[in-house]
Amino acid sequence: MPRKPATETSPVADFEHSLDALEQLVEKMEHGEMSLEESLAAYERGVGLYRRCQQALEQAELRVRLLSDPTDPASAEPFQPDA
């Protein structure tokens, strides 16, 4: 089984890093000391981080479903979060 290159991070580590960065960004924005331009750039970055976190959670959900019942492919349907 081929190993991942050392430069690749695991999905869990990537999720944790993205979530930490998102939390720091939100804290910085909540202080209200950013210009409008900085706030817009921070918001855009935050949306990207949020999407990365959401995608990682969806992949984790799929992995759990596959591990729970690998003989039933129907159980591996994409996760549909409550909106």
N, C-alpha and C positions, 0 to 999 in steps of 0.2 A: 504494500500500500504506500503510495508516494506521500512524502511529508510536505507540509506547507513551508514555503520559504519563511525565514525568521522575520522578514519585514512585514508579513501579513499578521494582522491582529485577529483574535477570535471574535466571533459575533458578540459574545458576552462582553468582552473588553471594549469593543467598539461601542456597544450600547451604553456601557457605564461611562465611557469617555464623553460620548455625545450628551448624555443626560447631565453629567457634571458641568459641561460647557453651557448647556441650556440653562441650568440653575444659576450659574454665575452671571450669564447674560441678563436673565430676568431680574436678578438682584441689582445689577448695575442700572438697568432701565427704571426700576422702581425708585431709585434715588432722585430721578428727575433732573439730573444735571447735564444731560446730553442735549446737543443741538438737535434741531429737527432732522438734519441730514444724517447725523450719527444715529438718531433713534430709528429712522427708516432703514438704515443699513443693518442695525442690530436686529430689528424686527425681521428683516429678510433672512438674516443668518439664523435667527431663532426658528423660523418656519422650516428651514432646511434641516436643522437639528431635530426638530420635532418629527419630521417625516422619516428621518433615519431611525429614530427611536421606535416609531410605530412599525416600520418595516422589520426591524429586528425582533420586535415582539410578535409580529405575525409569523415570522420564520420559526421562532421558538415554539409557538403554538402548533405549527405544522409538525415540527419535530416530535413534540410530545404526543400528538395524535398518532404519528407513524410508529413511535416506540410503544404506545399503548396497545395497538392492534395492527401489526405489520401485515396480517393476512387479509385485512379488509381495506382495500383501496378507497372505498367510499367514505371511510372515516377520515380520510386525509383531504377533505374539502377545505378551501381557503377559509380562514377565520373571518367572520363578519362581526366587527365590534358594534355594540349598541351606540347609535348616534344620538 
